[in-house]
């Protein structure tokens, strides 16, 4: 009986490891709608220029989420491309989008300039 319980524990442990591996893959699989959704919490600032986002606000919390998503190289390039695409698509509001990480004291792992190269 004790041997059967030990085998059950091993099966549960293996299942847990498989689920955690799957979760890591899902986190790595982001898309631009995720980035857009996070930036939508900053819409008042992006559209009207006020109030300035402050650390701890929902807007800055979204920037923290973007930074966490952009921790790996591939994800950083992807977040960069989405971020830069939004800046280009919503010009002249793009300047406000570009200033968000700085207002929140967040470094996304890439510099936000109009001609940022997201491939490196």
Backbone torsions as a table, in degrees:
resi	resn	phi	psi	omega
1	UNK	NA	-42.8	-179.3
2	UNK	-64.1	-34.8	178.6
3	UNK	-66.2	-39.5	177.5
4	UNK	-63.8	-39.1	178.9
5	UNK	-67.6	-37.2	179.7
6	UNK	-65.6	-41.9	178.1
7	UNK	-62.7	-39.6	176.6
8	UNK	-58.7	-43.6	-179.9
9	UNK	-62.9	-38.9	178.2
10	UNK	-65.4	-42.7	179.5
11	UNK	-63.0	-42.1	178.8
12	UNK	-64.9	-41.2	178.8
13	UNK	-62.8	-42.7	177.8
14	UNK	-64.9	-42.1	177.9
15	UNK	-61.3	-43.1	179.3
16	UNK	-62.0	-42.6	179.2
17	UNK	-64.3	-38.7	178.6
18	UNK	-65.0	-41.2	179.0
19	UNK	-65.1	-40.9	178.6
20	UNK	-64.9	-38.4	177.1
21	UNK	-63.8	-41.7	178.3
22	UNK	-63.7	-40.5	178.4
23	UNK	-61.2	-39.5	178.5
24	UNK	-64.2	-37.9	178.9
25	UNK	-67.8	-42.1	-179.8
26	UNK	-63.4	-42.1	179.1
27	UNK	-61.3	-37.0	-178.6
28	UNK	-72.5	-18.1	-176.3
29	UNK	-95.2	78.3	179.9
30	UNK	-102.8	162.9	175.5
31	UNK	-136.6	171.5	-175.3
32	UNK	-64.9	-25.0	177.8
33	UNK	-65.6	-30.3	175.4
34	UNK	-65.9	-46.4	178.7
35	UNK	-62.4	-45.2	179.0
36	UNK	-61.0	-43.0	179.0
37	UNK	-61.6	-42.3	178.5
38	UNK	-64.9	-42.6	-180.0
39	UNK	-68.5	-22.2	179.9
40	UNK	-63.8	-22.2	176.4
41	UNK	-68.7	-13.4	-180.0
42	UNK	-103.4	14.0	-170.6
43	UNK	-60.0	-36.9	-179.9
44	UNK	-61.7	-45.2	178.6
45	UNK	-67.1	-42.2	-178.0
46	UNK	-62.5	-41.4	-176.3
47	UNK	-81.5	-44.7	-172.0
48	UNK	-106.9	-14.1	179.5
49	UNK	81.7	8.5	177.1
50	UNK	-151.3	165.7	-21.9
51	UNK	-68.4	152.2	177.8
52	UNK	-60.6	134.1	177.9
53	UNK	-66.7	137.6	179.2
54	UNK	-116.2	147.9	175.5
55	UNK	-52.0	135.1	-178.5
56	UNK	97.1	-15.5	177.8
57	UNK	-75.4	165.3	179.6
58	UNK	-61.6	-34.1	178.0
59	UNK	-64.1	-48.6	-179.7
60	UNK	-69.0	-32.4	174.4
61	UNK	-61.9	-36.5	176.4
62	UNK	-65.4	-38.1	177.4
63	UNK	-65.0	-37.8	176.5
64	UNK	-62.4	-42.2	178.2
65	UNK	-61.7	-41.3	177.2
66	UNK	-62.5	-41.7	178.9
67	UNK	-61.8	-42.0	179.0
68	UNK	-65.2	-38.7	177.8
69	UNK	-66.3	-31.2	-174.3
70	UNK	-91.7	19.2	-177.2
71	UNK	-70.6	-36.7	179.3
72	UNK	-87.9	157.2	-176.6
73	UNK	-58.5	-47.4	-179.5
74	UNK	-65.3	-44.0	178.7
75	UNK	-65.3	-37.8	179.5
76	UNK	-61.6	-44.4	178.3
77	UNK	-63.5	-40.0	-179.6
78	UNK	-66.9	-47.0	178.1
79	UNK	-61.4	-40.4	178.1
80	UNK	-59.3	-48.5	-179.8
81	UNK	-61.5	-41.6	178.8
82	UNK	-65.2	-46.1	-179.4
83	UNK	-59.8	-47.4	-179.0
84	UNK	-68.2	-33.8	176.0
85	UNK	-63.6	-40.0	177.6
86	UNK	-66.5	-39.7	178.3
87	UNK	-60.8	-45.2	-179.9
88	UNK	-67.5	-40.7	-176.6
89	UNK	-69.9	-32.6	-175.4
90	UNK	-108.0	26.0	175.7
91	UNK	-63.9	133.6	13.7
92	UNK	-87.9	0.8	177.7
93	UNK	-72.9	-8.0	-179.6
94	UNK	-58.6	-33.4	178.6
95	UNK	-61.2	-42.4	178.6
96	UNK	-64.2	-41.2	178.3
97	UNK	-62.0	-42.5	-178.1
98	UNK	-64.2	-28.3	-177.7
99	UNK	-84.1	-11.7	-175.0
100	UNK	-56.7	-50.4	-179.8
101	UNK	-57.2	-41.1	180.0
102	UNK	-63.9	-43.3	177.7
103	UNK	-59.8	-35.2	-176.8
104	UNK	-89.0	-3.8	-179.4
105	UNK	70.6	30.8	-176.5
106	UNK	-112.2	135.2	171.9
107	UNK	-108.0	120.1	-175.4
108	UNK	-82.4	-3.8	-177.8
109	UNK	95.8	-0.8	174.7
110	UNK	-147.1	154.0	-179.8
111	UNK	-89.4	136.1	-178.2
112	UNK	-95.6	101.4	174.5
113	UNK	-130.5	160.4	179.3
114	UNK	-57.9	-29.5	-177.5
115	UNK	-113.0	31.5	179.5
116	UNK	-60.9	133.6	176.9
117	UNK	-95.0	110.7	-176.5
118	UNK	-85.1	0.4	-177.7
119	UNK	-83.9	-17.1	-177.8
120	UNK	-101.6	NA	NA
